[in-house]
Amino acid sequence: MERSSSSLWRKIRSRYDLVGNECKNCGSNYFPPRVVCRKCGRKSKMVEKKFAGDGEIYSITRIRVPPDTFKDEAPYFIGVIKLKEGPMVEGHVLENGIEPKIGTKVRLRFRKMYVEGDEGLIYYQYKFEPV
């Protein structure tokens, strides 16, 4: 029985989790994953790490004129989020009644971004919700 490409796509862990890596030598965390630690160089021992997704807004901007893919969402916020574990991640910031601004605590949420064609792949995106 032939498996659809969408079912294979769903098995790629980084599509549905915030997965980076950690250097076991010095404890530095990276997202996206790196092959070599910036601090340890050749001595690095990189291992996969799933980040919790909790952090705070480091930088934020409101998008009023978006690309076609997001035209139905405008206006919306895009932010740079500093995770508790250290790395910074870019993503949409959801509006839930709490005004998103620099320093606002946020939590990771995965949301559907768009579907490619009638029966195509479903693309998800990191979105952060103020808490």
Buried (B, 14 or more C-beta within 10 A) or exposed (E): EEEEEEEEBBEEEEBEEBBBBBBBBEEBBBBEBBEEBEEBEEEBEBEEBEBEBBBBBBEBEEBEEBEEEBEEEEEBBBBBBBBEBBBEBEBBBBEEEBEBEEEBBBBBBBEEBEEEEEEEBEEBEBBBBBE
